[in-house]
Amino acid sequence: MAGIIDTIKLAGTLVLALPAALAGLEFLLVRGNHLVGATLIVLAVTLVIVQQRVTLPSDVPGLLAKRAAGAIPKDADDEQNDSSETTAESSDKRS
């Protein structure tokens, strides 16, 4: 799932890509200049794809932190406490 930071990055990229795509559509459909229009649309789409798929050096620490957090197993004591709490809650609801 995308976090808030990823959403903000996408919004920033779209701020640059949408005007280029709209200009490309205008050149393509209104002015009849197919080469310039198609080029602008391809550049706008490429900008969004590159932003989503390419890992920059500034993104590496965040990716490593996500991987490390996912690799840490849950403690057995926490699992036992969680199960005893849910058992106590269910018995309270029955009373």
C-alpha positions in Angstrom: 0.0 0.0 0.0 1.1 3.5 -0.7 1.8 5.7 2.2 1.2 9.4 2.5 4.8 10.2 1.3 4.3 8.2 -1.9 1.0 9.9 -2.5 2.6 13.3 -2.1 5.4 12.3 -4.5 2.8 11.2 -7.1 0.9 14.4 -6.8 4.2 16.4 -7.3 4.9 14.3 -10.4 1.4 14.8 -11.7 1.8 18.6 -11.3 4.5 18.4 -14.0 3.1 15.6 -16.1 -0.5 16.8 -16.6 0.2 20.1 -18.3 2.5 18.3 -20.7 -0.1 15.7 -21.4 -2.8 18.3 -21.9 -0.5 20.3 -24.2 0.2 17.1 -26.1 -3.5 16.4 -26.5 -4.0 20.0 -27.8 -1.2 19.6 -30.4 -2.5 16.2 -31.4 -6.2 16.9 -31.7 -6.6 20.6 -32.2 -3.6 21.8 -34.0 -2.9 18.7 -36.0 0.8 18.5 -35.1 0.9 14.8 -34.5 4.6 14.4 -33.8 4.8 17.1 -31.1 1.5 16.0 -29.5 2.5 12.3 -29.3 6.0 13.2 -28.0 4.5 15.3 -25.2 2.1 12.6 -24.2 4.8 9.9 -24.2 7.0 12.1 -22.1 4.3 12.8 -19.6 3.5 9.1 -19.2 7.2 8.2 -19.0 7.6 10.8 -16.2 4.9 9.2 -14.1 6.2 5.6 -14.7 9.8 6.5 -13.9 8.7 8.2 -10.7 6.8 5.1 -9.6 9.3 2.4 -10.7 12.9 3.8 -10.4 14.5 3.7 -7.0 16.6 6.7 -6.2 19.5 6.7 -3.8 17.4 8.8 -1.4 14.7 6.1 -1.4 17.1 3.3 -0.2 17.0 4.0 3.6 13.2 3.9 3.6 13.1 0.6 1.6 15.7 -1.0 4.0 13.7 0.2 7.0 10.5 -1.4 5.6 12.3 -4.6 4.8 13.9 -4.8 8.3 10.5 -4.1 10.0 8.9 -6.9 8.1 11.6 -9.3 8.9 11.3 -8.9 12.7 9.1 -11.8 14.1 6.4 -11.1 16.6 7.4 -12.2 20.2 5.7 -15.3 21.5 4.9 -13.5 24.8 3.0 -10.8 22.8 1.0 -13.5 21.0 0.1 -15.2 24.3 -1.0 -11.9 25.8 -3.1 -11.0 22.7 -4.9 -14.4 22.8 -5.6 -14.2 26.6 -7.0 -10.7 26.2 -9.3 -11.7 23.4 -10.5 -14.7 25.5 -11.1 -12.5 28.5 -13.0 -10.0 26.3 -15.2 -12.7 24.7 -16.0 -14.2 28.2 -17.0 -10.6 29.4 -19.4 -10.3 26.4 -21.1 -13.5 27.3 -21.7 -12.5 30.9 
